[in-house]
Amino acid sequence: MKLRIPSTVGVTVHAGKPQARDRLCELLSLLDESKVNVLLEHEAATLAAKPQAGRTLKHIGKTADLIIVLGGDGTILRVAREMEGSAAPLLGVNLGNLGFLTSVHGDKLMGAVREILRGEYQVSERQTLQATLLRAGRRKETLPALNDVVVSRSAFSRIVRLRLSVEGELLTEYVCDGMIFATATGSTAYSLSAGGPIMVPTARALIITPICPHALSNRSVIAGENSVVRCQVVSAAGELLLTVDGQVQLRMEVGDEVEVRQSSRSVQLVTPKNHSYFEVLREKLKWSGANV
């Protein structure tokens, strides 16, 4: 199936990654050769010795047909957040080990981009979450999440007691180290390490996974895609944090609530036409058949 051929491409890069400059130069050379209009984010423009050409991701997201992200999964999460609702699709290029959000190895970059410029690619639509911090019933801040929203204690705090409700009905109270609310995309991130399930990334659901619960019967719960989940801090001995996609943190207090629901926004991830999620899963998790 032929998809839209990108004529304007945004480029952003994690400058601290190995080979970042070399891969960026290769990419810009190919895009120039292909007569593609290029928009550079500020960090990419600086690395390419064109600081005056730098644009914000918000601007790029409104203009580009495709944004190529050189870095890792964390870079994808940052870009998705800073695009502020833009529907521009993202191609993640991993400059380290293969990631779950980055679909192309750095050494396969040129071939993958050539295919995409011929319209030979796939688009995977990913659900996002919206997390709202409430204090005394008033909204303090609302943040988007592609992977997960986490309520957790700091390194020197003791256990917390959290009361969870789904669609206004009490689920239970957890005595634990914290709680993870994840999308299907984020099911292979923090939630997985806390014992949560793996879901295919295009599934639409809300995963609720307790962190180190004191009751062995406490397990992950999968709520429906339209569910509204509330998590109230009943008690805590020490500092509490609300962390979104591992990158944005807000301090929490006893009595605070976090309301988590599906966002109306989705993130479009571009993958090469022969990309296989299950192949990535086998490789990352060292499952049998990884070399098949």
N, C-alpha and C positions, 0 to 999 in steps of 0.2 A: 504494500500500500504506500503510495506516494503522499507524503505530508508536505506542509509548507516549507519552502526552501528559504532559510534565513538570509535576509539582505543586510540587516543591521545586527551586529553581535556585540554584546557587552562582555568585558573581561575583567575578572577580579582575581586576586592571588593572595595567598598567605606567604608573605615575603620571607618568613623564617624557615620555611620548609626547604629540605635539600632539593637541589636542582630547580628551584623556583625560577631563577633568572633564565636558565637555559631553556626550560620548557616554555616560558613566556615568549622568549625571542623566537623560538621555532613556530609557536602558534601565530604570532603577529606576522611572521614572514608568510605563512600559508594563507592567512586571511587577506593580506595585501595582494598576494599572487592571485587570489580568487576574486578580487575586486569587491570585497565585502567592506561595508562601512563599520568601523570599529569604535566602540566607546569604552574608554579605560576608567576603571575606578581609581581613586587617588593613589592607593598603594601600588596598583599595577602601573600607573603612569609614572610614578617615582622610580620604580624598578626598571622601567623601560627608558629611563632618562628623558621622559617627556612630562615633567610635573605640571606644566601649564595645561596639559590636555586632560587632567583628572576631573572626573565627575562624581557626584554622589550616587549611591546605589538607588536611591529613590528616583533620581532623574533617569538613570539607565533603565530601571524597571519600567518606566512609562514609555520608553522609546524602542528598546531592543526587541527583536524577534526571538532572541536566545541569549542567555547569559552563561558563559563558560567560567566555571569556578575551579581554580587551581589551588589545591590544598588538601583537605581531608573532610571527614564528616562534620567536624566542629566548624569548619569554614562554611560549609553548606548551611548549617543551622544559623550562623551569624547572618549570612546573606539573606536567607529566607525571612529572618526577623526584620532586617534593616530595609528590605524592599517595601515594607509598609503596605501590604495588600496587593502589590502588582501581580498580575497573572503570567508574567514572562517566564517561560520554562527554563530550568536550570540543568546544565550538564556538569556533573561533578567529576573532576579528574584528581585521582589520589596520587600525591607525590610521596607517599610512604607505603604502608601496607594497604591492601584492598579493604575498602570500607563498605558499609551497608548502604550509605546514601550516595557515595561516589561510585559511579558505575564503570569508570575507565581507568586502567593503570596508566601512569605517566608515560611509559614506553610505548603504549598503544594510542597515544593522543592523536598523532597525525592521521593515522588510518581512520580513526573514529570520526574526526572532524571532517575528513573528505567525504565519508559516507553521509554525514548529516547535511553537508552542503549540497548533496545530491537529493536530499529529501528522504534518505533511507535511515529511519530511526523510529523509535517507539516513545510514547509519552505515558508515564505512570502518574495518575492523579492521586495525591496523598491528602488524607484528612488532617486537619489541625484542630487543636483545642483552644479554648478561651478560658483563662483562669482569672477570677476576680477575687481580690483580697477585701474582706469586709471587716470593719471594726466598729463595734457598737451599732451594727446594722447599716452602717454607711460604707459606700464603696470608696476604697482608697486608691486602688489601681487595678487595671485590667491589662493582661498580657497574653500574647499568642504563643502557642507551643506546637512545634512539629513533632518532637519526640515525647517529652514528658514534663509533668509538673510534680515537684517533690516537696513535701513537708518533712523536715528533718531537724534533729537536734544538732547542735554544734559538737565539736570534738570533746568538750569537757562537760557536757550536759548529761543528765540522767534520762531515764525513760520518760516517754510522754504518754498521755491518755488522749485518744482521738475518738470523737463520736462521728460516725458516718451515716448519712441518709441518702437514699436514692429516690428521686421523685417525691420528696417530702416524707418518705417512710423510713423509719429507723432501720439501718442494716445491723450495726452492732457497735460496741465500743472496743477499740483496740488498745492494748498496752504494748507499746512497741518502740522502736527507735525512729519511726517515721512512716510515711505513706507515699507511694508512687502512683500517679495517674498517668497512664501512657496511651498513646495511639497505637494502632497496629504497626506503624512505621517504627515507633519507639519500643516495640515489644522485644527487640533484640538488643536494647541498650540497658539501662540501669535495672529495669523491671526483670529482665532475664537473669541478671546476676543475683537478684533477690528471690528467685524461684518462680517468677512469673512465666506464663505460656508464650510460645512463639506463634505469631499470627502472620499470614501472608500480608504484605504491606498495603495492599489495596483494599483489605477488609475495613469495614467501618464499625468500630466498636470503641468502648472506653474500658481500659484494663485498670483494675484497682488492685495494687499489690502492697501488702504491709512489709515493712523492713524489720527483720528480726522480731517477729511477734512473740510474746511470752506464752501464748496458748498455741499448742501444736496444731489445733484444729483450724486456726486462722490460715486461710489460703487465698490466693488471688480470686477475684470475682470479675467476670466480664459483663459489663452493663451494655445496654443497647446504644446505638449511635446517637439517639436523640435524648438520652438520659441526662438529667441534671443531678450532679452529685455534690453534696455539701460535706465538708470536713471541718468540724469545730474542735479547737484545742480546749479540752476540758481541764487538763492540768499538765504542768511541765516544770521540771527543776533545772532551770538554766535557759540558755539562749535557744531560740527556734528560728529556722530560716525557711522561706519559701523560695525555691530555686526553679527556674524555668529553662529548660533545654541545657542545663548545666552552665548557663552563661549569665543569667540575670538573677540577682538575689534581693529579697526583701526581708526585713526583720518582722517576726511575728510575736504576738503576745497571747497570754492565756485569755480565752474568750473570743479570739479572732476566728473567723471562718474563711474557708476558701471554697468558692463555688466554681466547679469545673463542668464545662459543657462543650459540645461540638461547636466549632466556629463555622461561620458561613464561608470562610475563606479556605481554599485548598492550595497546595503547592504542586506544581507540575515538574516532575523530574524526567529528564531526557535520558534514554538509554540506547546504546547501539542496537541494531535490529536483531542481533544474535545473542543479546544479553540474557542470562538466566539467573533469576533470583535464587533458585534452589542450588545452583552451582556455587554461588557466593556463600550460601548457607553451609554447604558441605565443606567448603574451603576454610571459612572462618571458624567453624566449630569443630574442625578436624573429624568430621564424620566419615564413616567408611564410604568408599566410592568417590572420594575427593579427586582421585587421579584417573577416574574413568574417562 
